[in-house]
Amino acid sequence: MHGYDRIDLVADLDPVAAVRDKELGERIRDYPKLFPAGSPDFGFAIQHGTSWRIGSVGTSDPEGARRSLAAHLRRTVTEQEPAPDLARAMLAAAGRLDPEEGEQLPKDEWEIGDRRYRVIRIERFTLIGGGAMEPPRSTDTDPGGPTLLRGHPIEPLAPAGHWETQLRLNLVGFRPIPGTVPDIVQTEAAHAIRSHPGVILLPPTFTVVEIKDGAWDPIAGGDGPGEARDHLAGHFSELLPLIRAHQGDPASAAELAEWTQAAEEIRATNGYEFAAMGRRFRTVRISRMMRLGRDGPEAPRPSDQQRYGEPAPH
């Protein structure tokens, strides 16, 4: 991967990128600490020639990412009707990654035709300052097109501003907080810094947390601030009634009315901190990064497999 361990710092960005970089600098000053934001995400990437693009992300484990890759391969055969030999190879791989019967083959890299497919690992983090996690930025918007980063280019040498460069350099040595993970996870994180020293930033996601007794409890999320709030509204108006019905204890008319009112209040707000039903909520920004090495984006680590009781990948 050309430029995997370099950053192309550009003095004169285009106007939109310059505004985003300026706001990032303001946030780094206001929220100066990097903090892990939960377990990594997984997905798959596709190499064609020398370029890489994300195929899909958003699964919580490598197994789910392999099944997403299988679905992509099957969809490609149906929609693009490749040559018979290539179609058979795609369907054969999909059958091993997502079999109708038996266990999945835990293989994270496939070469099929003129493309290479790899299961990838994405770290999530947030900026913290003054005892609070970073809220959405003014330049953050809800996606207007495909989600799950489908087709997003992996370009380590895309022009970067001063503050993006600074953040990427800060993230080179980013590791879990000591004492919060098993020793093997720390060891693998240290190895990844050497094997995949490049870092790129990916579009963020957003999580709505409830602030209660000093704790921040995540409830709903989305690819944009508005989508995250809308999913929180759906938590009250749709999910809670379903849960109660499933438990054999249907919600009363008063409860349903209260939840509907809460959903309406949530959808009506534009701020990142708001209240509903006497409860405090805050939308926080979850940043994402990917490590790059000489051979491309980082694949799952052995401890990622072991966390879910999977065998080592082939």
Secondary structure per residue as TSV (DSSP state, phi and psi in degrees):
chain	resnum	aa	ss	phi	psi
A	1	M	-	360.0	114.8
A	2	H	T	-64.8	129.4
A	3	G	T	74.9	17.5
A	4	Y	T	-59.6	-28.6
A	5	D	T	-111.4	24.4
A	6	R	-	-128.9	161.5
A	7	I	-	-129.2	130.4
A	8	D	-	-92.0	87.8
A	9	L	B	-74.4	123.7
A	10	V	-	-117.7	131.4
A	11	A	S	-74.0	-40.2
A	12	D	S	-113.7	97.1
A	13	L	-	-83.6	164.9
A	14	D	-	-66.5	157.7
A	15	P	H	-54.6	-42.4
A	16	V	H	-66.3	-46.2
A	17	A	H	-64.0	-34.7
A	18	A	H	-65.5	-40.6
A	19	V	H	-63.9	-42.8
A	20	R	H	-63.8	-40.7
A	21	D	H	-67.9	-37.4
A	22	K	H	-63.7	-43.2
A	23	E	H	-66.3	-36.7
A	24	L	H	-59.8	-42.2
A	25	G	H	-60.7	-41.3
A	26	E	H	-62.6	-39.7
A	27	R	H	-70.2	-37.3
A	28	I	H	-62.6	-35.3
A	29	R	H	-72.0	-38.9
A	30	D	H	-81.5	-29.0
A	31	Y	S	-129.7	75.6
A	32	P	-	-79.8	-8.3
A	33	K	E	-102.6	139.3
A	34	L	E	-91.2	135.3
A	35	F	E	-139.8	131.2
A	36	P	E	-59.3	141.8
A	37	A	-	-117.5	57.0
A	38	G	S	92.8	-173.0
A	39	S	S	-67.8	158.2
A	40	P	-	-68.9	160.4
A	41	D	E	-97.2	159.6
A	42	F	E	-132.9	156.1
A	43	G	E	-165.6	-154.4
A	44	F	E	-141.8	153.6
A	45	A	E	-124.0	159.1
A	46	I	E	-125.9	127.9
A	47	Q	E	-103.0	130.2
A	48	H	E	-131.9	114.5
A	49	G	T	68.3	-126.3
A	50	T	T	-101.0	-2.4
A	51	S	E	-99.4	148.0
A	52	W	E	-118.3	142.9
A	53	R	E	-136.9	151.4
A	54	I	E	-75.5	134.3
A	55	G	E	-87.1	-43.6
A	56	S	E	-173.3	150.2
A	57	V	E	-135.3	-179.6
A	58	G	E	109.1	10.4
A	59	T	E	-99.0	153.3
A	60	S	S	-89.2	-5.6
A	61	D	S	-152.2	162.8
A	62	P	H	-61.0	-34.6
A	63	E	H	-59.9	-44.6
A	64	G	H	-63.4	-36.3
A	65	A	H	-65.4	-38.1
A	66	R	H	-64.7	-39.1
A	67	R	H	-67.1	-35.5
A	68	S	H	-63.9	-39.8
A	69	L	H	-64.0	-41.8
A	70	A	H	-59.2	-43.5
A	71	A	H	-62.7	-39.0
A	72	H	H	-63.3	-43.8
A	73	L	H	-63.6	-44.1
A	74	R	H	-64.3	-40.3
A	75	R	H	-65.6	-37.8
A	76	T	H	-62.3	-42.3
A	77	V	H	-62.7	-41.9
A	78	T	H	-69.8	-43.3
A	79	E	H	-87.4	-33.3
A	80	Q	H	-104.4	-13.2
A	81	E	-	46.7	63.6
A	82	P	-	-68.0	175.0
A	83	A	-	-56.2	149.2
A	84	P	H	-52.8	-44.1
A	85	D	H	-62.7	-42.6
A	86	L	H	-67.1	-40.6
A	87	A	H	-61.8	-42.3
A	88	R	H	-63.4	-39.9
A	89	A	H	-65.4	-40.4
A	90	M	H	-64.3	-45.8
A	91	L	H	-68.3	-33.3
A	92	A	H	-65.1	-43.2
A	93	A	H	-64.1	-43.4
A	94	A	H	-60.9	-37.3
A	95	G	H	-66.8	-27.6
A	96	R	H	-82.2	-32.3
A	97	L	H	-79.7	-29.5
A	98	D	S	-142.3	70.4
A	99	P	-	-73.4	150.0
A	100	E	S	-68.0	-32.9
A	101	E	S	-136.4	153.3
A	102	G	S	84.9	-174.3
A	103	E	-	-91.3	152.6
A	104	Q	-	-70.0	143.3
A	105	L	-	-80.1	116.3
A	106	P	-	-80.2	63.7
A	107	K	-	-108.3	126.9
A	108	D	-	-104.3	4.3
A	109	E	E	-143.2	134.5
A	110	W	E	-138.9	136.4
A	111	E	E	-111.5	114.9
A	112	I	E	-131.8	116.5
A	113	G	T	63.8	-132.3
A	114	D	T	-98.2	19.3
A	115	R	E	-126.4	150.6
A	116	R	E	-116.4	135.3
A	117	Y	E	-116.9	133.9
A	118	R	E	-137.6	133.3
A	119	V	E	-71.4	132.9
A	120	I	E	-122.0	161.3
A	121	R	E	-118.4	133.0
A	122	I	E	-126.6	127.0
A	123	E	E	-87.7	144.1
A	124	R	E	-114.5	138.4
A	125	F	E	-149.1	166.5
A	126	T	E	-137.8	158.7
A	127	L	E	-93.6	139.1
A	128	I	E	-127.8	140.3
A	129	G	E	-159.6	139.3
A	130	G	T	61.9	29.0
A	131	G	T	77.8	13.2
A	132	A	E	-133.2	151.2
A	133	M	E	-85.2	152.2
A	134	E	-	-60.1	130.9
A	135	P	-	-83.3	176.4
A	136	P	-	-57.2	151.7
A	137	R	-	-93.0	161.1
A	138	S	T	-64.6	-23.3
A	139	T	T	-88.6	-2.4
A	140	D	-	-79.6	130.6
A	141	T	-	-131.2	163.5
A	142	D	-	-78.1	140.9
A	143	P	-	-64.8	141.0
A	144	G	S	-102.6	0.9
A	145	G	S	-135.8	-145.6
A	146	P	-	-59.3	145.6
A	147	T	-	-105.9	-171.9
A	148	L	T	59.7	22.1
A	149	L	T	59.2	24.3
A	150	R	T	-58.6	125.5
A	151	G	T	81.2	2.1
A	152	H	-	-67.2	127.9
A	153	P	B	-73.2	145.5
A	154	I	-	-103.4	97.1
A	155	E	-	-126.9	91.6
A	156	P	T	-63.4	-25.7
A	157	L	T	-101.2	17.6
A	158	A	S	-62.6	141.9
A	159	P	-	-53.5	132.8
A	160	A	B	-124.5	140.6
A	161	G	-	-81.8	178.6
A	162	H	H	-58.0	-46.3
A	163	W	H	-78.7	-32.6
A	164	E	H	-64.2	-41.8
A	165	T	H	-59.0	-44.4
A	166	Q	H	-61.6	-44.6
A	167	L	H	-64.8	-42.4
A	168	R	H	-63.1	-38.7
A	169	L	H	-65.5	-39.6
A	170	N	H	-62.7	-30.8
A	171	L	H	-84.5	-10.7
A	172	V	T	-56.4	-42.8
A	173	G	T	-96.2	15.7
A	174	F	-	-66.0	128.2
A	175	R	-	-142.7	166.0
A	176	P	-	-60.4	155.4
A	177	I	-	-68.1	128.3
A	178	P	T	-54.0	137.3
A	179	G	T	90.0	-8.6
A	180	T	S	-99.3	-11.6
A	181	V	S	-137.4	160.9
A	182	P	-	-60.5	157.4
A	183	D	H	-58.0	-38.0
A	184	I	H	-62.9	-33.0
A	185	V	H	-67.7	-40.3
A	186	Q	H	-64.7	-41.1
A	187	T	H	-62.5	-44.0
A	188	E	H	-68.3	-33.9
A	189	A	H	-64.6	-40.4
A	190	A	H	-65.0	-39.4
A	191	H	H	-65.2	-39.0
A	192	A	H	-63.3	-32.5
A	193	I	H	-61.8	-34.8
A	194	R	H	-83.1	-41.1
A	195	S	H	-80.2	-27.9
A	196	H	-	-133.5	72.3
A	197	P	-	-76.2	-15.4
A	198	G	E	-79.8	148.3
A	199	V	E	-134.8	131.6
A	200	I	E	-123.8	154.4
A	201	L	E	-96.9	141.9
A	202	L	E	-113.9	161.0
A	203	P	E	-54.9	144.6
A	204	P	E	-80.8	170.2
A	205	T	E	-118.5	175.8
A	206	F	E	-136.5	141.2
A	207	T	E	-127.5	136.6
A	208	V	E	-97.0	124.7
A	209	V	E	-113.8	151.2
A	210	E	E	-96.2	130.5
A	211	I	E	-95.5	115.2
A	212	K	E	-147.8	121.4
A	213	D	T	53.6	39.3
A	214	G	T	81.4	-4.6
A	215	A	E	-100.9	153.4
A	216	W	E	-116.2	107.5
A	217	D	E	-105.6	112.3
A	218	P	E	-68.3	138.4
A	219	I	E	-122.9	-45.5
A	220	A	E	-145.7	161.7
A	221	G	E	-151.3	174.1
A	222	G	E	-170.8	175.2
A	223	D	S	-81.2	-9.3
A	224	G	S	-143.0	162.6
A	225	P	H	-59.2	-43.2
A	226	G	H	-66.5	-39.1
A	227	E	H	-64.6	-39.1
A	228	A	H	-63.1	-43.2
A	229	R	H	-64.1	-40.1
A	230	D	H	-63.9	-37.4
A	231	H	H	-68.8	-32.8
A	232	L	H	-65.9	-42.2
A	233	A	H	-59.7	-41.7
A	234	G	H	-65.5	-28.1
A	235	H	I	-58.5	-41.3
A	236	F	I	-80.3	-46.1
A	237	S	I	-82.7	-22.5
A	238	E	I	-121.3	-50.8
A	239	L	I	-70.5	-48.2
A	240	L	H	-58.7	-44.3
A	241	P	H	-60.5	-38.4
A	242	L	H	-65.3	-41.5
A	243	I	H	-62.5	-45.7
A	244	R	H	-64.2	-40.1
A	245	A	H	-65.1	-40.7
A	246	H	H	-64.9	-32.2
A	247	Q	T	-79.4	-1.2
A	248	G	T	77.4	18.8
A	249	D	-	-132.1	70.6
A	250	P	-	-53.9	142.4
A	251	A	-	-65.9	147.6
A	252	S	-	-75.8	166.5
A	253	A	H	-61.0	-36.9
A	254	A	H	-65.7	-41.8
A	255	E	H	-65.1	-43.4
A	256	L	H	-61.0	-40.1
A	257	A	H	-65.1	-40.3
A	258	E	H	-65.7	-42.1
A	259	W	H	-67.7	-37.9
A	260	T	H	-64.0	-41.4
A	261	Q	H	-63.6	-41.4
A	262	A	H	-60.8	-43.5
A	263	A	H	-62.5	-40.7
A	264	E	H	-64.5	-40.7
A	265	E	H	-65.1	-40.3
A	266	I	H	-66.0	-44.2
A	267	R	H	-68.4	-23.1
A	268	A	H	-82.3	-14.5
A	269	T	-	-87.9	149.6
A	270	N	-	-114.9	-7.8
A	271	G	S	-82.0	167.3
A	272	Y	S	-90.5	-13.1
A	273	E	E	-126.1	127.9
A	274	F	E	-155.9	172.4
A	275	A	E	-129.6	151.7
A	276	A	E	-157.5	137.1
A	277	M	T	56.3	31.1
A	278	G	T	73.9	11.9
A	279	R	E	-112.0	145.8
A	280	R	E	-98.4	135.1
A	281	F	E	-129.8	154.8
A	282	R	E	-146.0	134.4
A	283	T	E	-89.1	127.4
A	284	V	E	-118.2	152.4
A	285	R	E	-93.5	123.3
A	286	I	E	-106.2	107.3
A	287	S	E	-80.3	157.4
A	288	R	E	-132.8	144.2
A	289	M	E	-136.7	154.9
A	290	M	E	-129.6	137.9
A	291	R	E	-90.4	143.2
A	292	L	E	-124.7	142.8
A	293	G	E	-125.1	-176.2
A	294	R	T	-55.7	-32.7
A	295	D	T	-100.6	13.3
A	296	G	E	114.5	-161.2
A	297	P	E	-68.3	151.4
A	298	E	-	-67.9	136.2
A	299	A	-	-90.4	172.1
A	300	P	-	-56.6	147.3
A	301	R	-	-88.8	158.6
A	302	P	H	-52.6	-39.2
A	303	S	H	-69.2	-23.4
A	304	D	H	-65.5	-37.4
A	305	Q	H	-69.8	-45.8
A	306	Q	H	-66.3	-28.0
A	307	R	H	-58.7	-30.4
A	308	Y	T	-108.9	14.9
A	309	G	T	70.3	25.2
A	310	E	-	-90.2	155.6
A	311	P	-	-71.6	163.6
A	312	A	-	-64.6	145.3
A	313	P	-	-70.0	154.6
A	314	H	-	-90.3	360.0
